Amino acid sequence: MNAEQVLFWLFSVCTLVAASGVIFARNPVASAMSLVATFFFLSGIYVLLWAHTIAALQVLVYAGAIMVLFLFVIMLLSLTDSGPVLHFTPSRIAGGVAVIALFVSLTAVFRKLPTAELTWVGDAAKLKNFGTIQHLGEVMYTQWLFPFEAVSLLLLVAILGAVVVAKPRI
């Protein structure tokens, strides 16, 4: 076992512990902070995969910007420390059944996927460009240009909708 494997297992266990803290924390702020820890440990796994760009984006975008937004929402809603009350209503039972059905169907789909061999692992030129900003930009603006533009248009419409909804109160 080398240092990379030890770090992988350390980051994996810490990610699972922090993610379970998100689920089981009674205080919403503690739950949000556990989510921040989960994002940081996940970025450590990305670093071990030599995806430094994704690791940096994980810290900046998710652990930084989005979690600040989550914390503002939690503070504005002034949620209390009381945990959820467990009532087994028909909608919760249906939701649980739906989650189990989704898990079973995803497991069946993943089992049917062919095991692809990484033929380019020995190609030094492709490995040199893997995970760089230049390669990410090339893929985003050539292969995934339409989805990228669709998401930007969707975000623009959401911002305009938020302004229209909030305008009477401003």
Residue pairs with C-beta under 8 A, 6 or more apart in sequence:
4 48
7 44
7 48
8 45
8 48
11 41
11 42
11 44
11 45
11 48
12 45
14 37
14 41
15 38
15 41
15 42
15 45
18 34
18 35
18 37
18 38
18 41
19 34
19 35
19 38
21 30
21 31
21 34
21 37
21 38
22 31
22 32
22 34
22 35
22 38
23 31
25 31
25 34
26 81
26 82
26 83
27 81
28 74
28 79
29 71
29 74
32 67
32 70
32 71
32 74
35 67
35 70
36 63
36 67
39 58
39 59
39 62
39 63
39 67
40 59
40 63
42 58
43 54
43 55
43 56
43 58
43 59
43 63
44 55
46 52
46 54
46 55
46 58
47 55
50 130
50 131
51 131
52 131
53 131
53 132
53 133
53 136
54 131
120 126
120 127
121 127
129 135
140 148
141 148
